[in-house]
Amino acid sequence: METTRHFTTTVYIVEDDATALHHHERLGIRIPPGGHIDRDELPHEAGLREVYEETGLDAELIHTPAATSVDAPAGQALPQPRYQMLYDVTTHEDGTVSHQHIDHVYYARVNSRSITPSEPDEAPASAWQWYDKADLTTSKLDPDTIQLAHEAINAAQEYDEIS
């Protein structure tokens, strides 16, 4: 059986030491903004678009530039995702996987907690909740979501210190 793989992006947005997660109706879990990378997009562009579509917020990526530069006259360095994750989306009873997502995970800052989705088919504002570190620690979220949310908050705090 052939496995179909799609490139996706996820962005943990942080405002005032908290990150926003929404209840994903189909998956039944809380996750940050994200979705499929369109054919004409770069991964970080897709992440920023998804944040805007799902929350109505303009995000600024928090990224660490490469330690060394590359002299590439016809090229440019792109913002590096914090992680690239492989998720099984469709697993069959026999254990075979027919659909996977290759997810580019980014961290970003936003200047507001006022969520107003810009697209009508997105989760409503009432599906979103802001989690600070204490909320994350006592939550029943998936372990990877808790870990990445903590890291995103820490990255935003470090970014604020050097900015």
Secondary structure, DSSP 8 states (H G I E B T S, - for coil): ---EEEEEEEEEEEETTEEEEEEETTTTEEE-SEEE--TT--HHHHHHHHHHHHH----EEE----SS----TT-------SEEEEEEEEE-TTS-EEEEEEEEEEEEE-S------SSTTS--GGGEEEEEHHHHHHS---HHHHHHHHHHHHHHHHHHHH-
